[in-house]
Amino acid sequence: MKKPDFDALLEKYHKGECTPLELDFIESWYLQYQKDAVPLSQAELEDEVTRMTVSIAPKMPVADHQPSVFRRFRLPLGIAASILLILSIGYLLLPGGQKEQAIAKHMQRPISPGREAASLTLASGKKIFLSDQQDGKVAQEAGLTITKTSRGELVYEIKASKEKTSGFNTLATTQGETYRVRLPDGSMVWLNAASSLTYPVSFRNSAQRVVQLSGEAYFEISKDRRHPFIVKSRGQEVEVLGTHFNVNAYHDEPGILTTLLEGSVRLKPEQGAGKVLKPGQQAELTEGALKILPADTRAVTAWKDGYFRFRNESLPSVMRKISRWYNVEVVFEKGLPDDTYSGAVTRYGHISQVLEIMEGSNNIHFKIKERRIIVSK
């Protein structure tokens, strides 16, 4: 990898033209710099760039969509040069109080990241494993054609037909899988690992467009004011007319998180009054109690764009996400520190690339036995 063009990147930052990944790197290093600022000479900085670029992580896939709500830091110009030099690492995941990076050891064999794969269960009950299918038509039912594209996307197309199109399909991912689908109404849904989405094969002749979600998904809903789009998940409904939002409803998470990036949604818990979200807000539903909080939208939707992004996130929360994507079991030993983690790292590298950076604080250590990660002090 070439050294970055520091002047050009700094100019992009000042103009507000950085990509989400570039912003993540800048912010992550700035957060760490505030705690552990260590002045380096120009020669030392250049040596650091050379060392980091040798072991850079694999490049992240280019995102198809970039969220429209961003939050930026104003950086003192005096540290801009050192920040831009550190960008050459290619990924950052910085625990509080980090002084150096250790390497996660005891790995018997590399654990690869997840992939684009899912199963599709048709209304007839037939189950299709999409990773086994070639690109092109994967199923055809009355008045409906389902196609798999080369971009890892499932597309529904309604054909003119006298036959009635009815029933439900279910798109499901296991741990270590992700997929996306273009629904019959044109709405796009990105499905995260260990998740499922059940939806009608056609929204025709329906007053509402209703889908059922388990796990996590990001939605870009086609506008149709006469037919509201409703996402049902455990304990709540989200009603929209046309918008971009994310729902995290995993059963092993303490609550359900609904985050709005664009448009407007009404969230209706099973108990209590509903709330209307504004862009940049997140609804947290825990044991029937609903709270509205400001959201870090880039952290919420980073999974869709191919990377992990954390902002002051607890170790158990970080490890749940890693567990789902890499399809591993995580075991925590007693007495672990209450550190929080901030930063960004690609989801498409080996798991060691994440763990070795988290080990850098020397407060935690990882040992990998087959597909089990043991976390200790």
C-alpha positions in Angstrom: 0.0 0.0 0.0 1.2 3.5 -0.8 1.6 6.1 1.9 -1.4 8.3 2.0 -1.4 11.8 0.4 -1.5 13.6 3.7 -2.1 17.1 2.3 -4.9 15.9 0.1 -6.6 14.0 3.0 -6.3 17.0 5.3 -7.8 19.2 2.6 -10.7 16.7 2.3 -11.3 16.8 6.0 -11.4 20.6 6.1 -13.9 20.6 3.2 -16.1 18.0 4.9 -15.5 15.5 2.0 -13.9 12.6 3.9 -15.5 9.2 3.5 -17.1 7.6 6.6 -14.0 5.4 7.0 -11.6 8.3 6.8 -13.6 10.1 9.4 -13.6 7.1 11.6 -9.8 6.9 11.5 -9.4 10.6 12.2 -11.9 10.5 15.1 -10.5 7.3 16.6 -6.9 8.6 16.6 -8.0 12.0 18.0 -9.9 10.3 20.9 -6.7 8.4 21.7 -4.4 11.4 21.2 -6.4 13.3 23.8 -5.5 10.7 26.4 -1.9 9.7 25.5 -0.4 12.4 23.4 3.2 11.5 22.9 5.2 14.0 20.8 7.2 12.4 18.0 9.8 13.8 15.6 9.2 13.9 11.9 11.6 11.0 11.4 9.8 8.9 14.0 6.5 9.6 12.4 7.8 8.5 9.0 9.2 5.3 10.5 5.8 4.7 12.1 4.1 5.1 8.7 6.5 2.6 7.1 6.0 0.1 9.9 2.2 0.3 9.8 1.9 0.1 6.0 3.8 -3.2 5.9 1.1 -4.9 8.1 -1.9 -3.0 6.8 -5.3 -4.8 7.0 -7.1 -5.9 3.8 -8.9 -3.1 2.1 -12.6 -2.7 2.8 -15.2 -3.1 0.1 -16.6 0.2 -1.2 -19.9 1.0 0.4 -22.9 1.2 -1.9 -24.6 3.7 0.4 -23.3 6.3 2.8 -25.5 7.5 5.6 -26.6 11.1 5.3 -26.1 12.0 9.0 -22.6 12.4 10.2 -20.9 13.8 13.3 -17.4 15.4 13.1 -14.7 16.6 15.5 -12.9 19.9 15.1 -9.2 18.9 15.3 -6.5 21.2 16.4 -4.2 21.9 13.4 -1.2 21.2 15.5 -1.9 17.5 15.6 -3.2 17.1 12.0 0.1 15.8 10.7 0.4 13.1 13.2 -3.3 12.1 12.8 -2.8 11.7 9.0 0.3 9.6 9.4 -1.6 7.2 11.7 -4.3 6.9 9.0 -2.0 4.6 7.1 -2.7 1.8 9.6 -5.9 1.0 7.7 -7.9 0.3 10.7 -8.1 1.4 14.4 -9.8 0.0 17.4 -8.6 1.8 20.5 -9.4 0.7 24.1 -9.1 3.3 26.9 -5.6 3.7 28.1 -3.9 1.9 25.2 -0.1 2.2 25.2 1.0 -0.4 22.8 -0.4 -3.2 20.6 0.1 -6.8 21.5 -0.6 -9.8 19.3 -3.4 -12.2 20.1 -1.6 -15.5 20.3 -2.5 -19.2 20.7 -4.4 -19.3 17.5 -4.4 -22.8 16.0 -5.7 -21.7 12.6 -7.1 -18.5 11.2 -10.8 -17.8 11.7 -12.1 -16.2 8.5 -14.7 -13.5 8.5 -18.3 -13.9 7.4 -19.6 -13.9 3.8 -22.6 -13.0 1.6 -24.8 -16.0 2.1 -28.4 -16.8 3.2 -31.2 -19.2 2.8 -34.5 -18.4 1.2 -37.7 -20.2 2.2 -40.5 -19.9 -0.4 -44.2 -19.8 0.3 -44.3 -23.4 -0.9 -41.9 -24.4 1.9 -39.0 -25.0 -0.5 -35.7 -23.9 1.0 -32.9 -22.5 -1.2 -29.4 -21.9 -0.1 -28.3 -18.8 -2.1 -24.6 -19.5 -1.8 -25.2 -22.7 -3.8 -27.1 -20.9 -6.6 -25.6 -19.3 -9.7 -26.4 -15.7 -10.5 -29.7 -15.3 -12.3 -33.2 -16.7 -11.7 -33.4 -18.8 -8.5 -37.2 -19.2 -8.2 -40.4 -18.4 -10.1 -43.9 -18.5 -8.6 -47.2 -17.3 -9.9 -46.6 -13.8 -11.3 -43.3 -13.5 -9.5 -39.6 -14.0 -10.5 -36.8 -14.0 -7.9 -33.3 -13.3 -9.1 -29.9 -13.4 -7.5 -27.5 -10.7 -8.7 -23.7 -10.8 -8.9 -23.6 -8.2 -6.2 -25.1 -10.5 -3.6 -28.6 -9.2 -3.8 -32.0 -10.9 -4.1 -34.4 -9.1 -6.4 -38.2 -9.6 -6.6 -40.0 -8.7 -9.8 -43.7 -8.9 -10.2 -44.9 -10.0 -13.6 -48.2 -9.2 -15.2 -50.3 -12.3 -14.6 -53.9 -13.3 -14.0 -52.7 -15.7 -11.2 -52.9 -14.4 -7.7 -49.5 -14.0 -6.0 -49.8 -14.7 -2.3 -47.9 -16.2 0.7 -44.7 -15.3 2.5 -41.0 -15.7 1.9 -38.3 -15.8 4.6 -34.7 -14.7 4.0 -32.4 -15.9 6.8 -28.8 -15.7 7.7 -26.8 -17.8 10.2 -23.8 -16.5 12.2 -21.1 -15.4 9.8 -23.5 -14.5 7.0 -25.1 -11.3 5.6 -27.4 -10.6 2.6 -29.6 -8.0 1.1 -32.9 -8.1 -0.7 -34.9 -5.8 -2.9 -38.5 -6.4 -1.9 -41.5 -6.5 -4.3 -42.2 -2.8 -3.7 -38.6 -1.8 -4.4 -37.6 -1.3 -0.8 -34.0 -2.4 0.1 -33.2 -4.4 3.2 -29.7 -5.4 4.4 -29.8 -8.4 6.7 -27.0 -8.8 9.3 -25.7 -12.1 10.7 -28.0 -14.5 12.6 -31.1 -12.6 11.4 -34.3 -13.4 9.5 -36.9 -11.3 7.6 -40.3 -12.7 6.7 -42.3 -10.7 4.1 -45.2 -11.2 1.6 -44.2 -12.2 -1.9 -46.4 -9.3 -3.1 -47.7 -6.2 -1.4 -50.6 -5.8 -3.9 -54.1 -5.6 -2.5 -52.7 -4.9 1.0 -53.4 -1.8 3.0 -50.1 -2.1 4.8 -46.7 -3.5 3.9 -45.9 -5.6 6.9 -42.6 -7.6 7.5 -41.3 -9.5 10.5 -37.7 -9.1 11.7 -35.6 -11.2 14.0 -32.0 -10.0 14.6 -30.8 -6.8 12.8 -31.5 -5.2 9.5 -31.1 -1.8 7.7 -34.0 -0.6 5.7 -34.4 1.9 2.8 -38.1 2.0 2.2 -39.8 3.1 -1.1 -42.2 5.9 -0.5 -45.9 5.0 -0.6 -48.0 7.2 1.7 -51.1 5.1 1.0 -49.5 1.9 2.1 -47.4 2.4 5.3 -44.4 0.0 5.8 -44.4 -1.7 9.2 -41.5 -3.7 10.7 -42.5 -6.0 13.5 -39.9 -7.3 15.9 -39.9 -8.5 19.5 -42.0 -6.2 21.5 -42.5 -3.4 19.0 -43.6 -2.1 15.6 -42.0 0.5 13.5 -44.2 2.3 11.0 -42.8 4.3 8.1 -43.9 5.9 4.9 -40.5 6.2 3.2 -37.2 6.4 5.1 -33.8 5.0 6.1 -33.5 3.3 9.4 -31.9 0.4 11.3 -33.5 -2.1 13.8 -31.3 -4.2 16.1 -33.6 -6.8 17.8 -31.3 -9.6 18.7 -32.6 -11.8 21.5 -29.2 -11.8 23.3 -29.1 -7.9 23.5 -30.5 -6.2 26.6 -32.9 -4.1 24.5 -34.1 -3.2 21.0 -32.5 -0.3 19.2 -34.2 1.5 16.4 -32.1 4.2 14.7 -33.4 6.7 12.2 -31.1 8.2 9.5 -33.6 9.9 7.2 -37.3 10.6 7.1 -39.7 9.8 10.0 -40.8 6.7 11.8 -43.3 6.0 14.5 -42.3 3.4 17.0 -45.1 1.5 18.8 -44.1 -0.6 21.8 -46.5 -3.4 22.9 -47.1 -1.4 26.0 -47.2 2.3 26.6 -47.3 5.3 24.2 -45.6 5.4 20.8 -42.9 7.9 19.9 -41.9 9.6 16.6 -38.2 9.6 15.8 -36.3 12.4 14.1 -33.2 11.8 11.9 -30.2 11.1 14.1 -32.2 9.7 17.0 -32.3 6.2 18.5 -35.1 4.6 20.4 -34.1 2.1 23.0 -36.8 -0.3 24.3 -35.8 -2.2 27.4 -38.2 -4.3 29.4 -41.1 -2.2 28.1 -39.4 1.2 28.9 -38.8 3.4 25.8 -36.1 6.1 25.7 -35.1 8.4 22.9 -31.4 9.2 22.6 -29.0 10.9 20.2 -27.5 8.3 17.8 -24.0 7.7 16.3 -25.5 6.7 13.0 -22.2 5.6 11.5 -21.5 3.2 14.3 -25.0 1.8 14.0 -24.9 1.1 10.2 -21.1 0.3 9.9 -21.9 -3.4 9.7 -23.8 -2.8 6.4 -20.8 -1.0 4.9 -18.4 -3.7 5.8 -16.8 -2.7 9.1 -17.2 -2.6 12.8 -17.3 0.8 14.4 -17.5 1.3 18.2 -17.9 4.4 20.3 -17.4 3.9 24.0 -18.8 0.4 23.7 -18.5 -2.3 26.5 -16.4 -5.4 26.0 -19.5 -7.8 26.1 -21.2 -5.7 23.5 -18.2 -5.7 21.2 -17.7 -9.5 21.6 -21.4 -10.2 20.8 -20.9 -8.5 17.4 -17.6 -10.3 16.8 -19.2 -13.6 17.8 -22.1 -13.3 15.3 -19.9 -12.3 12.4 -17.1 -14.8 12.8 -19.4 -17.6 14.1 -17.4 -18.2 17.3 -18.3 -18.8 20.9 -17.0 -16.3 23.5 -16.2 -17.3 27.0 -15.5 -14.6 29.7 -13.3 -15.3 32.7 -14.1 -13.5 35.9 -12.5 -10.1 36.9 -12.4 -8.5 33.5 -11.9 -4.7 33.4 -14.8 -2.4 32.6 -13.0 -0.8 29.6 -14.9 0.7 26.7 -13.7 0.6 23.1 -13.9 3.2 20.3 -12.7 3.0 16.7 -13.2 1.2 13.4 -11.9 -2.0 11.9 -12.8 -3.9 8.7 -15.1 -6.9 9.0 -13.3 -8.6 6.2 -10.0 -9.5 7.9 -9.1 -12.5 10.0 -10.4 -12.3 13.6 -6.8 -11.9 14.9 -6.7 -8.4 13.3 -9.5 -7.3 15.7 -8.3 -9.1 18.8 -4.6 -8.1 18.6 -5.6 -4.4 18.7 -8.0 -5.0 21.6 -5.2 -6.7 23.5 -3.1 -3.6 23.2 -4.3 -2.2 26.5 -2.7 -5.2 28.3 -5.8 -5.3 30.4 -7.3 -8.2 28.5 -6.0 -11.2 26.6 -7.5 -13.6 24.1 -6.9 -17.3 23.7 -8.5 -19.1 20.7 -9.3 -22.8 20.9 -10.9 -24.0 17.6 -13.9 -21.7 17.4 -14.0 -20.6 21.0 -12.5 -17.3 22.2 -11.5 -17.2 25.9 -11.3 -13.6 27.3 -9.2 -13.2 30.4 -7.2 -10.5 32.3 
